[in-house]
Amino acid sequence: MNFHGKDIKIFTCNSNRSVAQQIATCLGIPVGKSEVTCFSDGEIAVSLHESVRGSECFIVQSTCAPVNDNLMELLIMIDAMKRASAASITAVIPYLGYARQDRKAKARDPISAKLVADLITTAGADRVLTMDLHAAQIQGFFNIPVDHLVGAPILASFFKKKIGDNPDDYVVVSPDLGSVTRARNFATRLGCSIAIIDKRRPRANVSEVMNIIGEVKGKKVILVDDMIDTAGTLCNAAQAVVEKGGATEVYAGATHAVLSGPAIERIKNSVIKEVILLDTICVPEDKTLDKFTILPVAPVFAEAIERIYEDKPVSSIGV
């Protein structure tokens, strides 16, 4: 008798089926048989077409746009598995929506990230596996284990090949003060120097560059952030390092391609030469640019899932 669990199963909802398929391929198992549809009134319907009794189940679902639909798909599938006697349920969430609403920015604001954490826990998840939370302390919003992967090693591996033996020609730039730690760690991986953009936000989704802290003149700049949403911060920073700082080329790297609103048009018309993204969020064809290079996260998630199943540490992945 196998007390550890009968088997391991990978299921997926609708937001990131390609990543789920790649993870299953890496693990050498098929994607679980399930169906996520809508009733005529818009309610979400989840059907599991195979037994999960006694199985260790992993549900792959990014809660990206449409955020609320994708979140409900995840919650309902978790509930379905709990009621079908799954041994354990891990929510594999490459991109966690609502993560930026992690504090009260003004009076009477909700802390929506905490609410989402409570919903996932209450639905019946035993563990969460995610990547590059907007704020690492969101792990503390959950009352279940959270394994927090980072995308920096994947991006760094790509940029190392581009830089080659010329790290002094490049400088890693943090597009705002909130990303300084991420940029510093990234610069350490590449052996490059670091610079910081000092900006202000007069209102939501609007940013203005004030100063550049550090030397970028005559350098090739790598802008690093956890996500690209409307791309205002990224494109303003790129323009500033070229026009104010005297940089020669600008590249950008980010884990999550949210790409909402005017993002595509801004990036298309920006001075950025190439944007390196991870596929935590599926980028549709109508939002794909020649400037985009999209790298897979499936091998990292597959390794994490294998370690979780075998009760081995996950923290050493990518170190």
C-alpha positions as CSV (number, residue, x, y, z in Angstrom):
1,M,0.0,0.0,0.0
2,N,1.3,3.5,-0.9
3,F,0.5,5.8,2.0
4,H,2.1,8.8,0.3
5,G,-0.8,9.0,-2.3
6,K,-2.0,6.8,-5.1
7,D,-0.7,9.0,-7.9
8,I,-0.1,12.5,-9.2
9,K,-2.5,14.2,-11.5
10,I,-2.3,17.5,-13.4
11,F,-5.5,19.3,-14.2
12,T,-6.2,22.7,-15.9
13,C,-8.9,25.3,-16.2
14,N,-9.1,27.6,-19.2
15,S,-6.6,30.4,-18.6
16,N,-3.3,28.6,-19.3
17,R,-3.9,25.3,-20.9
18,S,-0.6,25.4,-22.9
19,V,1.5,25.7,-19.7
20,A,-0.5,22.8,-18.1
21,Q,0.2,20.6,-21.1
22,Q,3.9,21.5,-21.0
23,I,4.1,20.8,-17.3
24,A,2.4,17.4,-17.8
25,T,4.8,16.6,-20.7
26,C,7.8,17.5,-18.5
27,L,6.5,15.1,-15.8
28,G,5.7,12.4,-18.3
29,I,2.0,12.2,-17.5
30,P,-1.2,13.2,-19.4
31,V,-3.3,16.2,-18.4
32,G,-6.3,15.1,-16.4
33,K,-9.6,14.7,-18.1
34,S,-11.9,17.6,-17.2
35,E,-14.1,20.2,-18.7
36,V,-14.7,23.8,-17.7
37,T,-17.6,25.5,-19.5
38,C,-20.4,28.0,-18.8
39,F,-24.1,27.5,-18.5
40,S,-26.3,29.7,-20.6
41,D,-26.7,32.2,-17.7
42,G,-23.0,32.6,-17.4
43,E,-22.4,30.4,-14.4
44,I,-19.3,28.3,-14.5
45,A,-19.6,24.5,-14.8
46,V,-16.8,22.1,-14.0
47,S,-16.8,18.4,-14.8
48,L,-14.1,15.9,-13.8
49,H,-14.1,13.0,-16.2
50,E,-11.8,10.7,-14.2
51,S,-11.5,9.6,-10.6
52,V,-9.3,11.8,-8.3
53,R,-10.0,9.7,-5.1
54,G,-6.7,9.4,-3.2
55,S,-4.7,11.3,-5.8
56,E,-2.4,14.3,-5.3
57,C,-4.0,16.8,-7.6
58,F,-2.4,20.0,-9.1
59,I,-4.7,22.5,-10.8
60,V,-2.9,24.9,-13.2
61,Q,-4.7,28.2,-13.5
62,S,-3.5,31.8,-13.8
63,T,-6.0,34.3,-12.5
64,C,-5.4,36.8,-15.3
65,A,-8.0,38.6,-17.4
66,P,-10.8,37.9,-17.3
67,V,-9.7,37.8,-13.7
68,N,-13.0,37.0,-12.0
69,D,-14.0,34.2,-14.4
70,N,-10.6,32.6,-14.1
71,L,-10.6,32.9,-10.3
72,M,-14.1,31.3,-10.1
73,E,-13.0,28.5,-12.4
74,L,-10.2,27.7,-10.0
75,L,-12.3,27.9,-6.9
76,I,-15.0,25.6,-8.4
77,M,-12.5,23.0,-9.6
78,I,-10.9,23.0,-6.1
79,D,-14.3,22.4,-4.6
80,A,-15.1,19.6,-7.1
81,M,-11.9,17.8,-6.2
82,K,-12.3,18.2,-2.5
83,R,-15.8,16.7,-2.8
84,A,-14.4,13.9,-5.0
85,S,-12.0,12.9,-2.2
86,A,-8.7,14.0,-3.6
87,A,-5.8,13.3,-1.2
88,S,-4.4,16.8,-1.6
89,I,-5.1,19.8,-3.8
90,T,-2.4,22.2,-4.9
91,A,-3.5,25.4,-6.7
92,V,-0.7,26.1,-9.3
93,I,-1.2,29.8,-10.0
94,P,1.6,31.1,-12.3
95,Y,0.1,34.6,-12.1
96,L,-2.0,35.6,-9.1
97,G,-4.5,38.3,-9.8
98,Y,-5.4,40.9,-7.2
99,A,-1.9,40.6,-5.8
100,R,-1.3,44.4,-6.1
101,Q,-4.2,45.1,-3.8
102,D,-2.1,44.0,-0.8
103,R,-2.6,47.0,1.5
104,K,-4.8,50.0,2.2
105,A,-3.5,52.8,0.0
106,K,-6.2,55.2,1.4
107,A,-9.0,55.2,3.9
108,R,-11.7,52.6,3.4
109,D,-9.8,50.6,0.8
110,P,-10.2,46.8,0.8
111,I,-7.3,44.4,0.9
112,S,-8.4,42.2,-1.9
113,A,-5.3,40.0,-2.0
114,K,-6.2,38.8,1.5
115,L,-9.8,38.1,0.4
116,V,-8.6,36.1,-2.6
117,A,-6.2,34.1,-0.3
118,D,-9.1,33.3,2.0
119,L,-11.3,32.2,-0.9
120,I,-8.7,29.8,-2.2
121,T,-8.1,28.4,1.2
122,T,-11.8,28.1,2.0
123,A,-12.5,26.4,-1.3
124,G,-10.3,23.5,-0.1
125,A,-6.8,24.0,-1.5
126,D,-4.1,22.4,0.6
127,R,-1.2,24.4,-0.9
128,V,-0.5,27.2,-3.4
129,L,2.4,27.2,-5.9
130,T,2.9,30.5,-7.6
131,M,5.6,32.7,-9.2
132,D,6.8,36.3,-8.5
133,L,4.0,37.6,-6.3
134,H,3.9,41.4,-6.5
135,A,4.8,41.6,-2.8
136,A,6.4,38.5,-1.2
137,Q,4.6,39.1,2.1
138,I,1.3,38.0,0.4
139,Q,2.5,34.5,1.3
140,G,1.4,35.4,4.8
141,F,-2.2,36.1,3.7
142,F,-2.6,32.3,3.2
143,N,-3.2,29.9,6.1
144,I,-1.8,27.1,4.0
145,P,1.7,26.5,2.6
146,V,2.8,28.8,-0.3
147,D,5.7,27.8,-2.5
148,H,6.9,31.0,-4.1
149,L,9.0,30.5,-7.3
150,V,11.0,33.3,-9.0
151,G,11.3,34.0,-12.7
152,A,14.6,35.8,-12.5
153,P,16.8,32.7,-13.2
154,I,14.9,32.1,-16.4
155,L,15.3,35.7,-17.5
156,A,18.9,35.8,-16.3
157,S,19.8,32.7,-18.3
158,F,18.5,34.4,-21.5
159,F,20.3,37.7,-20.8
160,K,23.6,36.0,-19.9
161,K,23.8,34.6,-23.5
162,K,23.1,38.0,-24.9
163,I,25.7,39.7,-22.7
164,G,28.4,37.1,-23.2
165,D,31.8,38.3,-21.9
166,N,30.8,42.0,-21.9
167,P,28.9,42.6,-18.6
168,D,30.5,46.1,-18.3
169,D,28.6,47.2,-21.4
170,Y,25.3,46.6,-19.6
171,V,23.5,48.1,-16.6
172,V,20.4,46.7,-15.0
173,V,17.8,49.4,-14.2
174,S,15.0,49.3,-11.7
175,P,12.0,51.2,-13.3
176,D,10.9,52.3,-9.8
177,L,12.0,52.3,-6.2
178,G,9.7,49.3,-5.4
179,S,11.7,47.0,-7.7
180,V,15.2,47.9,-6.4
181,T,15.7,44.6,-4.6
182,R,14.6,42.6,-7.6
183,A,17.0,44.6,-9.9
184,R,19.9,44.3,-7.5
185,N,19.5,40.5,-7.3
186,F,19.2,40.4,-11.1
187,A,22.3,42.5,-11.6
188,T,24.2,40.2,-9.3
189,R,23.3,37.2,-11.4
190,L,24.5,39.0,-14.5
191,G,27.6,40.7,-13.0
192,C,26.3,44.1,-14.1
193,S,26.0,47.4,-12.4
194,I,22.6,48.8,-11.3
195,A,20.7,52.1,-11.7
196,I,17.3,53.2,-10.4
197,I,14.5,55.3,-11.8
198,D,12.9,57.7,-9.4
199,K,9.3,58.3,-10.4
200,R,6.1,59.5,-9.0
201,R,2.5,58.4,-9.7
202,P,0.1,61.4,-9.9
203,R,-2.8,58.8,-10.3
204,A,-3.3,55.1,-10.9
205,N,-1.6,53.6,-14.0
206,V,0.1,57.0,-14.7
207,S,3.8,57.5,-13.9
208,E,6.3,60.3,-14.4
209,V,10.1,59.9,-14.3
210,M,11.8,62.4,-12.0
211,N,15.5,61.3,-11.8
212,I,17.9,58.6,-12.8
213,I,20.1,57.4,-9.9
214,G,23.2,55.7,-11.3
215,E,25.3,55.8,-14.5
216,V,23.7,54.7,-17.8
217,K,25.5,56.9,-20.3
218,G,26.9,54.8,-23.2
219,K,25.5,51.6,-21.7
220,K,23.0,49.0,-22.9
221,V,20.1,49.0,-20.4
222,I,18.1,46.0,-19.1
223,L,14.9,47.1,-17.4
224,V,13.6,44.5,-15.0
225,D,10.2,44.3,-13.3
226,D,7.8,41.7,-12.1
227,M,5.0,42.5,-14.6
228,I,4.1,44.8,-17.5
229,D,0.6,46.1,-17.1
230,T,-0.2,49.2,-19.1
231,A,3.5,49.6,-19.8
232,G,3.5,53.3,-18.8
233,T,6.3,52.8,-16.2
234,L,8.4,50.7,-18.5
235,C,8.1,52.9,-21.6
236,N,8.7,56.1,-19.6
237,A,11.7,54.6,-18.0
238,A,13.1,53.4,-21.3
239,Q,12.6,56.9,-22.8
240,A,14.3,58.5,-19.8
241,V,17.4,56.3,-19.8
242,V,17.9,57.2,-23.5
243,E,17.0,60.9,-23.5
244,K,18.1,61.9,-20.0
245,G,20.7,59.2,-19.3
246,G,22.3,58.7,-22.7
247,A,21.8,54.9,-22.9
248,T,22.5,53.3,-26.3
249,E,20.1,50.4,-26.3
250,V,17.2,49.3,-24.0
251,Y,16.0,45.8,-23.3
252,A,13.2,44.8,-20.9
253,G,12.5,41.7,-18.9
254,A,9.4,40.8,-16.9
255,T,7.7,37.7,-15.5
256,H,4.0,38.5,-16.1
257,A,2.7,39.9,-19.4
258,V,-0.5,41.5,-18.2
259,L,-0.5,43.9,-21.1
260,S,-3.7,45.8,-20.5
261,G,-5.1,49.0,-22.0
262,P,-2.6,50.8,-24.2
263,A,0.3,48.5,-23.4
264,I,0.9,47.0,-26.8
265,E,0.8,50.4,-28.6
266,R,3.1,51.9,-26.1
267,I,5.7,49.1,-26.3
268,K,5.4,49.1,-30.1
269,N,6.2,52.8,-30.3
270,S,8.8,52.8,-27.5
271,V,12.6,52.8,-27.8
272,I,12.7,49.3,-26.3
273,K,14.5,47.0,-28.7
274,E,13.4,43.6,-27.2
275,V,11.0,42.5,-24.4
276,I,11.6,39.2,-22.7
277,L,8.5,37.7,-21.0
278,L,7.6,34.5,-19.3
279,D,4.4,32.6,-20.3
280,T,2.8,32.8,-16.8
281,I,0.0,34.6,-18.7
282,C,-0.9,33.4,-22.2
283,V,-0.2,36.3,-24.7
284,P,-2.9,36.1,-27.5
285,E,-1.8,36.4,-31.1
286,D,-3.4,39.9,-31.4
287,K,-1.1,41.2,-28.6
288,T,2.1,39.5,-29.9
289,L,4.8,41.9,-31.2
290,D,8.1,41.2,-33.1
291,K,9.8,42.7,-30.0
292,F,8.5,40.0,-27.8
293,T,10.5,36.9,-26.8
294,I,8.4,34.5,-24.6
295,L,10.2,32.0,-22.4
296,P,8.5,28.9,-20.9
297,V,8.0,28.5,-17.1
298,A,6.7,24.9,-17.4
299,P,10.1,23.2,-16.6
300,V,10.4,25.2,-13.4
301,F,6.9,24.4,-12.3
302,A,7.3,20.8,-13.2
303,E,10.4,20.5,-11.1
304,A,8.5,22.2,-8.2
305,I,5.5,19.9,-8.5
306,E,7.8,16.8,-8.5
307,R,9.6,18.1,-5.4
308,I,6.3,18.8,-3.6
309,Y,5.1,15.3,-4.5
310,E,8.3,13.7,-3.2
311,D,8.4,15.9,0.0
312,K,11.6,17.6,-1.1
313,P,12.5,21.3,-0.6
314,V,11.4,23.7,-3.3
315,S,13.4,26.8,-2.1
316,S,16.6,25.7,-3.9
317,I,15.0,25.8,-7.4
318,G,16.9,28.3,-9.6
319,V,19.3,29.3,-6.9
